[in-house]
Amino acid sequence: MIVRKLRLQRGWSQEQLAEMSGLSTRTIQRIERGQTAGLESLKSLAAVFEVQVSDLKQEDRIVTEEQVVGSHPTEEQDKEQQAMEYVRDLKGFYAHLTSYVVVMIGLIVINLLTSPDNFWAKWPLMGWGIGVISHGLSVFEVINLFGADWERKQVEKRLGRKL
């Protein structure tokens, strides 16, 4: 977690940090998610961030001890986690929208070149478009049928607790 904070303080992407440290982007992602880093990886990161390896290892030890004790995340950590999940969802939506636009442009071009008198591309345009709209409504929480309240109620129901 300290690696992520140090990276964000400097305004670096995971790819930039990977390039500067000589590690793979996947390794950076794993370390930021809390997986234990090897000594060589920690040395590389410590050199890039200009900190001691022991500082990075100490943070790792603190997180591990908290996980073992089972402490609850602080309100700030909870908000940070929610923000990260929202950004991940937003990124997924934009990737979905981009692929939709690219593929639909391709289909429309193929349709106009092969059979301009029959506009068959409208069917995938509408079908996939409904999926993109649904995804957007979910991410931006315009219509939130299966939101946090629904999830909480389902968990309580499965655990047999009264609300």
C-alpha positions in Angstrom: 0.0 0.0 0.0 2.9 2.4 0.7 4.1 1.7 -2.8 0.8 2.9 -4.3 0.8 6.0 -2.1 4.4 6.9 -3.0 3.7 6.4 -6.7 0.6 8.6 -6.6 2.3 11.3 -4.6 4.8 11.6 -7.5 2.0 11.4 -10.1 3.4 8.3 -11.8 1.5 5.6 -13.5 2.1 1.9 -12.8 3.7 1.6 -16.2 6.1 4.5 -15.4 7.1 3.0 -12.1 7.6 -0.3 -13.7 9.9 1.2 -16.3 11.9 3.2 -13.8 12.3 0.2 -11.4 12.9 -2.4 -14.0 10.0 -4.5 -12.7 7.0 -5.6 -14.7 3.7 -3.7 -14.5 2.1 -6.9 -13.3 4.5 -7.0 -10.4 3.8 -3.4 -9.4 0.0 -4.2 -9.5 0.5 -7.3 -7.3 2.6 -5.3 -4.7 0.1 -2.5 -4.6 -2.7 -5.0 -3.9 -0.8 -6.2 -0.9 1.0 -9.3 -2.0 4.4 -9.8 -0.5 7.2 -8.4 -2.6 10.6 -10.1 -3.0 13.8 -8.5 -1.7 15.0 -7.6 -5.1 11.7 -6.0 -6.0 11.8 -4.0 -2.8 15.4 -2.9 -3.5 14.4 -1.6 -6.9 11.4 0.2 -5.6 13.3 1.7 -2.7 16.0 3.0 -5.1 13.3 4.6 -7.3 11.5 6.2 -4.4 14.7 7.1 -2.6 13.7 5.4 0.7 15.2 2.6 2.7 14.1 -1.0 1.9 13.3 -1.3 5.6 10.7 1.4 5.3 8.9 -0.6 2.6 9.3 -3.8 4.5 8.1 -2.2 7.7 4.9 -1.0 6.0 4.4 -4.5 4.6 4.8 -6.0 8.1 2.3 -3.5 9.6 -0.3 -4.4 6.9 0.2 -8.1 7.5 -0.1 -7.8 11.3 -3.4 -5.8 10.8 -4.7 -8.5 8.5 -3.9 -11.2 11.0 -5.5 -9.4 13.9 -8.5 -8.8 11.8 -8.7 -5.1 12.4 -11.4 -3.2 10.5 -10.4 -0.7 7.9 -10.5 2.9 8.9 -13.1 5.3 7.3 -10.3 6.8 5.2 -9.2 3.4 3.9 -12.8 2.5 3.2 -13.4 5.7 1.2 -10.1 5.1 -0.7 -11.2 1.5 -1.5 -14.6 2.7 -2.7 -12.9 5.4 -4.9 -10.6 2.8 -6.4 -13.5 0.5 -7.2 -15.4 3.4 -8.8 -12.5 4.3 -11.0 -12.1 0.6 -12.0 -15.7 0.5 -12.9 -15.5 3.8 -14.8 -12.4 2.5 -16.7 -14.3 -0.7 -17.6 -17.2 1.4 -18.9 -15.0 3.6 -21.1 -13.2 0.5 -22.5 -16.6 -1.0 -23.3 -17.8 2.2 -24.9 -14.6 2.5 -27.0 -14.8 -1.0 -28.3 -18.5 -0.5 -29.1 -17.8 2.6 -31.1 -14.9 1.1 -33.0 -16.7 -2.1 -33.8 -19.9 -0.3 -34.8 -18.0 2.0 -37.2 -16.4 -1.0 -38.7 -19.8 -2.8 -39.1 -21.4 0.3 -40.7 -18.6 0.7 -43.2 -18.8 -3.0 -44.1 -22.6 -2.7 -44.4 -22.4 0.3 -46.7 -19.7 -1.3 -48.9 -21.4 -4.7 -49.2 -25.2 -3.9 -49.2 -26.0 -0.2 -49.0 -29.7 -0.9 -49.8 -30.1 -3.1 -46.6 -29.0 -1.5 -43.4 -28.5 -4.7 -41.3 -25.9 -3.0 -39.0 -28.8 -1.4 -37.1 -29.4 -4.7 -35.2 -26.0 -5.1 -33.6 -26.0 -1.3 -33.1 -29.2 -1.4 -31.1 -28.5 -4.7 -29.3 -25.0 -3.9 -28.1 -26.1 -0.3 -27.6 -28.6 -1.4 -25.0 -25.7 -3.2 -23.2 -23.5 -0.1 -23.2 -26.4 2.1 -21.9 -27.1 -0.4 -19.2 -23.5 -0.5 -18.2 -23.3 3.3 -18.1 -26.5 3.6 -16.0 -25.0 1.1 -13.6 -21.5 2.8 -13.3 -22.9 6.3 -13.0 -25.6 5.0 -10.6 -28.5 6.6 -12.5 -30.6 3.5 -12.0 -29.2 1.4 -9.1 -31.4 -1.7 -8.9 -28.6 -3.9 -7.5 -26.7 -1.3 -5.4 -25.1 -1.4 -2.0 -28.5 -1.5 -0.2 -29.6 -4.5 -2.2 -26.3 -6.3 -1.6 -26.6 -5.6 2.2 -30.2 -6.9 2.3 -29.1 -10.1 0.4 -26.2 -10.7 2.8 -28.5 -10.2 5.8 -31.0 -12.5 4.2 -28.4 -15.3 3.6 -27.1 -14.9 7.2 -30.7 -15.2 8.5 -30.6 -11.8 10.2 -33.5 -9.5 10.6 -33.1 -6.0 9.0 
